[in-house]
Amino acid sequence: MFYSPLRYPGGKGKLEPFMELLIRQAGHVGGTYVEPFAGGAGIALELLEKEIVNDIVINDLDKGIYSFWRAILSETDRFTNDIRNVELTIDEWNRQRQVIDNCNRYSYELGFATFYLNRTNRSGIIKGGVIGGAEQAGNWRMDARFNREDLIERIIKIAKRKNHIHLYNKDVKTRRKTMKPKLHFTAPYHWINDPNGLIYYKGNYHIFYQHFPYDNKWGTMHWGHAITKDFVNFEHLPIALYPSKDFDRNGCFSGSAIEIDGQLYLYYTAIKYAKENPSNVHNQYSDDDLRASQALVVSSDGIHFDNVKNKKQIIPMIQEAYIGDYRHTRDPKVWKKQDGKYAMVIGSKVAYENDYCGKALFYESEDGIHFEYKNSYQEPTIGNMWECPDVFKINNQFFMIFSPENTDLPPKPNSNARYMPIDFEEDTLTIKEHGDWPYLDHGLDFYAPQTFLSKDNERLLLGWLRMRKPVQGEEWVGMFIMPRVLKEKEGKIIQELYPEIKNSFNQEIQDISFDQPFQLKTTLNKDSSLNLGGFKIDIQDDCLHLNREEVSIQENKVCNDVISPKLQGHYDIELYYDHHVFEIYINGGEYVMSQVVYDLNDQVIIQNTEYKVYVRSL
């Protein structure tokens, strides 16, 4: 049996065989076990050790118990060293008791004091009396349940599995309602990735999205669908697109939407596998098994989509290798040109030297249905596949955005999007020249953005925030950024938070709580630093430096540590927190950095800067 380091009379550990039997009979081996009133977490620890479950959630409202678990997971060496060296005396017991009596929020000291009294008190009752009494005259003394080496061994054993232990200090009545972001769009359940078909149509903004409705992981792609008027309140509608034809039997990949003669046209990449995997129909054997074509479905109201009668394959699988890759040509973005014709850009790749080169393919149509290949553009120095290309104009400047796969520079893998100002001849769909291709978002999780026009004809942007795994205990994964308004300044894109959301943060507060979204405004200097629940921000070498190592599920430093471009000594910060995500606007939207986080603690330390915090008044 795996023993918890904590002692509890009548602890739950003896029920572990029963829980193990239930889990096996229900077919949930490998899942997540949640202890909402954790205490010593006896069942959870043993299930994890025996690999009956892959992850456990430990939650306890008691600050001392929470502090103990957090201390052994985050400061294991310090904790085990203190176990080895602490005195087992009444004087020390009194000192540890004072820590408990005078501390009501997380600290390492509270965690150790809780452990100390749990092991030295009668029956492990933390506010009870010491074993052997104050005179230490009983048959048993305070060291009777303090086997130093055994306790150290247990704690080290637990710490080795810390990446599979998710710790909370929440009231069970409120925990469930605080797990999903409030301002970042998510699917009602299960997997979400690229935003698709973004459009203002018949009085609503329509958000379609890549969706696997059956699990919290990627699988056969459908198009989920929601509508909104303000990007805060969403009405989730039935799935819009699902595999229904031979040409899309294995997935409806990303695409776009336009309005033609009052009808809504949805363009998407249809996927068929050359060879289906009988052991998992939702995944191909390899990339070589993909067969990609472009397809269309038309709706008269934007709500109902006939997946049986109204689907058309409008661009068949590419046959000419010099044009693009028959497996990897996808994500059509369609717009109406000034001359009244319709243009389409699709991401692809072509063979280049010993690898591939990312490429954008351009097509043209008179009616939005029959498309003809017109032109292409490739750039061998930035990735070997371009996904989710988009071409648009702000003021008089054309831009192209895209998400390159397998770039040589971090962030890896495939968690970035670039933009480039282009000299674009719309008549011939020709990119004549382009400028640099900076990141659209300098964080570590941003991918697959798409732009669209607002009801006021402003250029808006949504993008996917990649989550490497679900929040523990939740049945959703992946989210979108809050919508951004794109502006142009001297050939560069400036991003501003959608004003209806930004302006709603109008109630100033004094104390930061991670139970609700907030806005933090400050001007940093080179000596400033912020620690927001384990998410750390400072200035390094004239760059904004973000570190999420303490609140990440990824161990690779390149996935947790990132800096902005040089800021020329100007560090105006507008930070937005929502559950599991920070978005940071730098110098009025000159740069933006978005980061997904997990398991924030309640610590807030802000040094060497004045700041104001606002929440939304609803």
SVG drawing of the C-alpha trace seen along z (x, -y; Angstrom):
<svg xmlns="http://www.w3.org/2000/svg" viewBox="-32 -55 52 60">
<polyline fill="none" stroke="black" stroke-width="0.4" points="0.0,0.0 1.1,-3.6 0.9,-5.7 0.2,-9.4 2.7,-11.5 -0.4,-12.8 -2.2,-10.9 -6.0,-11.0 -8.2,-9.0 -10.7,-7.1 -8.8,-8.2 -10.0,-7.3 -7.0,-5.1 -8.6,-1.8 -11.3,-2.4 -8.7,-2.3 -9.4,1.4 -13.1,0.6 -12.4,-2.5 -9.9,-0.5 -12.6,2.1 -15.2,-0.5 -12.8,-2.2 -11.9,1.0 -15.5,2.1 -16.5,-1.2 -13.7,-1.1 -12.1,-4.3 -8.5,-3.1 -6.1,-5.8 -8.4,-8.7 -8.3,-11.4 -9.3,-10.9 -10.5,-14.0 -10.3,-14.4 -12.4,-17.5 -11.8,-17.1 -8.3,-15.7 -6.9,-15.7 -4.2,-13.0 -5.4,-12.0 -4.9,-8.4 -7.0,-6.9 -5.7,-9.3 -2.1,-8.7 -2.4,-4.9 -4.4,-4.9 -1.8,-7.1 1.1,-5.0 -0.6,-1.8 -1.2,-3.6 -4.9,-3.0 -5.3,-6.6 -3.0,-8.9 -3.7,-12.1 -5.1,-13.1 -6.7,-16.4 -6.0,-17.3 -8.3,-20.0 -8.6,-21.2 -10.1,-24.4 -8.0,-24.3 -5.0,-26.6 -2.7,-24.4 -3.4,-21.2 -3.1,-23.0 0.2,-24.6 1.5,-21.2 0.8,-19.7 2.0,-22.7 5.2,-22.8 6.2,-19.2 5.4,-19.5 7.3,-22.8 10.0,-22.8 10.7,-19.1 14.4,-19.3 13.8,-22.0 10.9,-20.1 12.8,-16.8 15.8,-18.5 13.6,-20.2 12.1,-16.8 15.6,-15.4 16.8,-18.3 13.8,-19.6 13.9,-19.1 11.2,-17.0 10.8,-19.0 8.0,-20.8 9.6,-24.1 9.6,-23.4 6.1,-22.1 5.0,-25.3 6.8,-27.3 5.1,-25.3 1.7,-25.7 2.1,-29.5 2.7,-29.4 -0.6,-27.6 -2.5,-30.0 -1.1,-33.1 -1.2,-32.3 -4.3,-32.1 -2.9,-32.0 -0.4,-29.9 3.2,-29.8 5.9,-27.1 6.1,-27.6 2.4,-26.9 2.7,-23.8 5.6,-22.4 3.9,-23.4 0.7,-21.5 2.8,-18.4 4.7,-18.7 1.6,-18.9 -0.1,-16.2 2.7,-13.8 3.3,-14.8 -0.3,-15.2 -2.7,-12.5 -4.5,-10.9 -3.0,-13.4 -5.5,-16.1 -3.7,-19.3 -5.3,-21.5 -5.2,-18.6 -2.7,-17.8 0.8,-16.5 1.5,-12.8 2.8,-12.2 1.5,-15.5 3.4,-18.6 5.6,-16.8 6.3,-13.9 5.6,-11.5 3.2,-9.1 3.9,-5.6 4.2,-7.2 6.2,-10.4 5.9,-13.0 8.4,-11.2 6.3,-8.0 4.8,-8.8 7.7,-10.8 9.9,-8.2 12.1,-10.7 13.5,-8.5 10.2,-6.8 8.4,-10.1 11.1,-11.5 10.8,-8.5 7.1,-9.0 7.4,-12.6 10.1,-12.0 7.9,-9.3 5.0,-11.8 7.2,-14.5 8.4,-12.3 4.8,-12.3 4.2,-16.0 3.4,-16.5 0.4,-14.3 -0.8,-15.9 -3.0,-19.0 -3.5,-21.0 -6.3,-23.4 -7.4,-25.4 -11.0,-26.0 -14.4,-25.8 -16.0,-22.8 -19.2,-24.8 -17.4,-27.3 -14.7,-25.2 -16.7,-23.8 -17.9,-27.2 -14.5,-28.8 -12.7,-26.3 -13.8,-27.6 -12.7,-30.9 -15.4,-33.5 -14.2,-35.8 -12.3,-33.3 -14.4,-31.2 -14.5,-27.5 -16.6,-24.6 -19.3,-23.4 -17.5,-20.1 -14.3,-18.5 -11.7,-19.5 -11.5,-22.8 -8.8,-24.2 -8.8,-26.6 -11.5,-29.3 -13.3,-28.9 -15.9,-30.8 -15.8,-34.0 -18.4,-36.5 -21.0,-39.0 -24.2,-37.7 -27.9,-38.6 -27.4,-40.5 -25.0,-38.1 -21.3,-37.2 -20.9,-33.6 -18.1,-31.6 -17.4,-28.2 -14.5,-26.1 -12.6,-22.9 -14.2,-20.5 -14.0,-16.8 -17.2,-16.3 -16.4,-13.0 -13.2,-13.5 -10.8,-16.0 -8.3,-15.3 -7.9,-15.8 -10.0,-13.4 -12.2,-13.5 -12.9,-17.1 -16.4,-18.7 -17.3,-22.3 -18.8,-23.5 -20.9,-26.7 -21.9,-29.5 -23.3,-33.0 -22.8,-36.2 -23.5,-39.9 -20.8,-41.0 -18.2,-38.2 -19.0,-37.7 -22.4,-36.0 -22.5,-33.0 -25.4,-30.9 -24.1,-27.5 -25.8,-25.9 -25.8,-22.4 -22.7,-21.2 -22.7,-22.8 -20.4,-20.5 -19.7,-16.8 -18.3,-14.1 -21.0,-12.9 -19.5,-12.4 -16.9,-10.1 -14.5,-13.1 -14.8,-14.3 -15.5,-11.0 -12.4,-11.6 -12.8,-15.2 -14.0,-18.7 -10.8,-20.8 -10.5,-24.5 -11.9,-27.2 -13.9,-30.4 -17.2,-32.0 -18.6,-34.8 -22.1,-36.1 -23.2,-35.8 -26.7,-37.0 -27.9,-36.8 -26.7,-33.2 -23.9,-32.0 -21.1,-30.1 -18.8,-27.9 -15.6,-26.8 -13.6,-24.0 -10.9,-21.4 -12.4,-17.9 -10.2,-15.0 -10.2,-11.4 -7.7,-8.8 -6.1,-6.6 -6.1,-3.9 -8.2,-4.0 -6.9,-2.8 -9.2,-0.1 -8.0,-0.4 -8.7,-4.2 -11.0,-5.5 -10.3,-9.1 -6.6,-9.1 -4.7,-8.3 -1.8,-5.9 0.5,-8.8 0.6,-12.1 1.0,-10.2 -2.5,-8.9 -4.2,-12.3 -6.1,-13.2 -7.2,-16.8 -9.7,-18.7 -11.6,-21.9 -15.4,-21.8 -18.4,-24.1 -21.7,-24.0 -24.4,-26.8 -27.0,-27.8 -29.9,-30.2 -30.0,-31.3 -26.6,-30.6 -28.2,-28.2 -29.2,-25.1 -26.7,-23.2 -27.7,-20.3 -24.6,-18.0 -26.2,-15.5 -27.6,-17.5 -25.8,-20.9 -22.1,-19.9 -19.9,-20.3 -16.3,-19.4 -15.1,-22.6 -11.4,-22.0 -10.3,-18.4 -7.2,-16.9 -4.1,-18.6 -2.4,-16.4 0.5,-18.7 3.4,-18.4 4.9,-21.7 1.7,-23.5 1.2,-22.0 1.0,-18.9 -2.0,-16.6 -2.0,-15.6 -1.3,-19.0 -3.3,-21.7 -5.8,-23.2 -7.6,-26.0 -9.2,-28.0 -9.8,-31.7 -12.2,-33.4 -12.9,-37.1 -14.6,-39.3 -12.2,-41.5 -12.7,-45.0 -13.6,-43.8 -16.5,-41.7 -14.8,-38.4 -13.9,-36.0 -10.4,-35.2 -9.2,-32.2 -5.9,-31.6 -5.0,-28.1 -2.0,-26.9 0.3,-24.2 3.9,-23.1 6.2,-21.9 9.4,-19.9 12.4,-22.1 16.0,-20.8 15.9,-18.0 12.6,-19.1 9.6,-21.1 8.8,-24.8 5.7,-26.6 3.5,-28.0 0.3,-30.0 -1.9,-29.1 -4.3,-31.6 -7.6,-30.8 -10.2,-33.0 -14.0,-32.6 -16.7,-34.5 -19.5,-33.0 -17.9,-31.7 -18.4,-28.1 -16.2,-27.5 -12.5,-28.3 -9.5,-28.4 -5.9,-28.3 -4.2,-31.7 -0.9,-32.1 1.2,-31.1 3.9,-32.4 6.5,-30.5 9.2,-31.4 11.8,-28.7 13.1,-30.4 10.0,-30.1 8.7,-26.6 7.9,-23.7 4.1,-24.1 1.9,-27.1 -1.4,-26.7 -4.4,-29.0 -3.3,-31.8 -5.3,-35.0 -4.9,-38.0 -6.6,-41.3 -6.1,-45.1 -6.0,-47.7 -6.0,-51.3 -4.1,-50.9 -1.7,-48.2 -2.2,-44.5 -1.1,-41.9 -0.8,-38.1 -0.9,-36.1 -0.2,-32.4 1.0,-29.7 4.2,-28.1 5.0,-24.5 8.4,-23.4 10.3,-26.7 13.9,-26.7 13.3,-29.1 11.3,-28.8 8.5,-28.7 8.1,-25.0 6.3,-23.0 3.9,-24.9 2.7,-27.4 3.1,-30.7 1.6,-32.8 3.4,-35.3 2.3,-38.3 4.0,-40.1 3.1,-43.4 2.9,-42.6 2.9,-44.4 -0.1,-42.6 -1.7,-42.9 -5.3,-41.8 -6.2,-41.7 -3.7,-38.9 -3.4,-37.6 0.3,-38.2 2.6,-38.9 5.3,-41.1 7.2,-41.9 6.9,-41.4 8.4,-42.8 9.6,-41.0 7.4,-38.3 7.2,-39.1 5.1,-37.1 1.5,-38.1 1.5,-37.1 4.8,-36.7 3.5,-34.2 3.9,-30.4 0.4,-29.1 -1.1,-31.2 -1.9,-29.5 -4.2,-29.5 -5.6,-33.1 -8.3,-34.3 -9.5,-37.8 -13.0,-39.1 -14.9,-42.3 -17.0,-43.7 -20.4,-45.1 -18.6,-48.5 -16.2,-47.3 -13.2,-47.1 -10.7,-44.2 -11.1,-41.8 -8.9,-38.8 -9.5,-35.5 -6.9,-32.8 -6.6,-29.5 -4.8,-29.2 -3.3,-25.7 -3.7,-23.7 -1.4,-20.7 -3.9,-18.9 -7.2,-19.6 -7.6,-21.2 -7.9,-18.3 -11.4,-17.2 -12.8,-19.2 -14.5,-18.0 -13.1,-20.8 -9.8,-21.7 -8.6,-24.6 -9.8,-28.2 -9.7,-31.3 -8.2,-34.7 -10.5,-37.5 -11.2,-39.3 -8.7,-42.0 -9.2,-45.0 -6.3,-45.3 -4.9,-48.7 -2.1,-49.6 0.8,-51.9 3.8,-52.4 3.4,-48.9 3.0,-47.2 -0.1,-45.6 -1.2,-47.1 -3.7,-45.0 -6.3,-46.4 -8.6,-44.4 -12.2,-44.5 -13.5,-47.7 -16.8,-46.3 -14.7,-43.9 -11.9,-46.3 -14.3,-49.0 -16.2,-46.6 -13.3,-46.5 -14.4,-49.6 -14.6,-48.7 -11.3,-49.3 -10.3,-46.8 -7.4,-46.6 -6.8,-42.8 -6.2,-40.5 -8.3,-37.3 -7.9,-34.6 -11.5,-33.6 -12.6,-36.3 -11.2,-38.0 -9.3,-41.2 -7.3,-43.9 -4.0,-45.1 -2.5,-48.4 1.1,-49.4 4.2,-50.9 7.2,-48.8 10.9,-49.7 14.0,-47.5 13.7,-46.7 10.0,-45.8 8.6,-42.3 5.2,-40.6 4.5,-37.1 0.8,-36.4 0.0,-33.0 3.3,-31.6 3.2,-33.3 6.2,-35.7 6.9,-38.9 9.9,-41.1 12.2,-43.2 15.3,-41.6 17.6,-43.2 15.0,-45.7 12.4,-42.9 9.3,-41.8 10.2,-38.4 7.5,-35.9 8.1,-32.7 5.3,-30.1 7.5,-27.3 5.6,-27.0 2.2,-26.9 2.9,-24.8 2.4,-21.2 5.4,-21.3 8.9,-20.6 10.9,-22.0 12.2,-25.4 11.6,-26.6 7.9,-26.1 7.8,-28.0 10.2,-31.0 9.8,-33.7 10.7,-37.3 9.2,-40.1 11.1,-42.1 13.2,-45.0 11.0,-47.7 13.3,-50.8 12.9,-51.4 9.1,-51.8 7.1,-49.3 3.4,-50.2 1.5,-47.0 -2.2,-46.2 -2.6,-42.7 -5.8,-40.6 -6.4,-37.5 -9.1,-35.0 -9.2,-31.4 -6.1,-29.6 -4.8,-32.4 -3.0,-35.7 -3.1,-38.2 -0.6,-41.0 -0.8,-44.1 2.5,-46.0 2.8,-49.7 -0.7,-50.2 -0.8,-46.9 2.5,-47.2 3.1,-43.7 0.9,-41.1 1.9,-38.0 -0.6,-35.3 0.1,-32.4 -2.0,-29.4 -1.4,-28.5 -2.4,-25.7 -2.9,-25.5 -2.2,-29.1 -1.6,-29.5 -2.9,-32.4 0.4,-34.3 0.6,-37.8 3.9,-39.7 4.3,-43.0 7.5,-44.9 8.8,-48.3 5.9,-49.5 2.6,-51.3 -0.4,-49.5 -4.2,-49.5 -6.5,-46.5 -10.0,-46.5 -12.8,-43.9 -15.9,-43.9 -19.1,-45.5 -21.8,-43.3"/>
</svg>
